[in-house]
Amino acid sequence: MNIVLIFSSFSPYHHARAAALRQLCQNKGHHLIIAAITAPSLSHQWTPENDLKIHVLCEKGSDGDVSLVEIACSWVRFLRVHRPDVVVIAGYWPLSIALLGLVPLTKRIPRILMTESHANTAKRTGFAALAKKALIRSFSAALVGGKLHKEFLVSLGFTPTRIRDGYDCVDNGFFATQAMTARSQTDNFRARYRLPRNYFLSIGRLVPKKNINTLISSYAIYRNRLLEKSIDLVIVGDGEVSGEIREQCAALHLPIREASSEDLSKLPEYEVKTPANPTVHFYGSRKNHELPVFLALAHAFVLPSIEEEWGLVVNEAMAGGCPVIVSERAGCAQDLLSESYLDMKQFDCSSAGLDVRKGGIIFNPTDHQGLATALETMTSCLKLRDAMARDAQNAVQIYTPQRFADHILQLAALVTRVRS
């Protein structure tokens, strides 16, 4: 079977999945061609050790500046040359991605949709919603993230038997190994990255939907509750609301430390003050290879988004044994944190009002007090926090690139068999 796997642009998050699918295709005697509309930006260049050949349709373009005509012509030529039996496409919108799905349709080539859309992220209404529904239903099969995503496709009329989950995964072994290395040399890594001794961690773009302002407000409440027993907050990322968030910290009288230097070794080592003065640390955007260290040394990772298709950084945190505090609106919440503890008494702490799961806590992203309580519980109940750290790694184990690859081939076999 000749399979084409295509993305808008090939980013680091695609590496492990594409490599696993390539390996399984080789084992099964299939041929995989990996493609992208445009080359990645400099910040998203893949690393040589992945040894993946990526066919770029529009070599001279970059995200957003290639015409639809150029994409369509390049895609038609590509399909004519490679003659795939099935095309696997990441997403269905914007128009540049929609073209990837529509062109093979005219050639009667089966198409598998990979999507993270769910009801909480669907914004279009009226004609746009009808067009999206028709476009999605035109696909032969779909690979989704989890429960919310499958429910959404079924609500649009997609046949349940043509849906598999497992789209959202990372290289769990890589993050587990990196975490183990960092924790075995905690003092060295903490000094190298100029990190505080104990901290909550947020990683992501600083844009409105990431809801960092609620995290800041909740952190201020938490800090006022626990005083010197509270711990620091590290924010990794940059974006359009970065200035607004800093102003919010100042208004709430939260100490700020700027640590966004590209070369962290140029910063002075962070000294723990006595008495403690828990601080908000802004580290700016970091390189992908640095993030496992931030996750490994964190007390817990927080994802406060009001809108999140999945949240792959939660997979990364859990794979490294870092407990998580996740918004109920994140697509990953109900899948990665699917099991509750049967006996909370074993942890000798109160969890009243909290949705405590094996691996972390799920919370309402509009409830500032609730998030503050989650932070407080994670700080005060160390026996619970340590159990979550262990259970996080167990919970994420089934979400692997190998499972992604297996489900893609299952769907490919299904749609090509129906075609023949």
Protein Blocks (a to p, Z undefined) as FASTA:
>chain_A
ZZddddfbdcfklmmmmmmmmmmmmmnopacddddfbdcdfklcccfklopacddfblmb
cehiacfklmmmmmmmmmmmnopabdcdedjbdfklmmmmmmmmmnopacddddfbdfkl
mmbgcjllmmmmmmmmmpmbdcdfblmlmmmmmmnopafklccehkbccdfklmmmmmmm
mmmmmmmmmmmnopafbdcddeddddfklommmmmmmmmmmmmmnmmmpccdddedddjk
lmmmmmmmmmnopacddfkbfblmlpccdddddddddddddebjadfklmmmmmmmpmbd
cdfbfbdfkopmlmmmmmnopacdddfkbmklmmmmmbccfblmlnopafehiacdehia
cddfklmklmmmmmmmmmmmmmlmmmmmmmmmmmmmmmcfklmmmmmmmmmmmmmmmmZZ
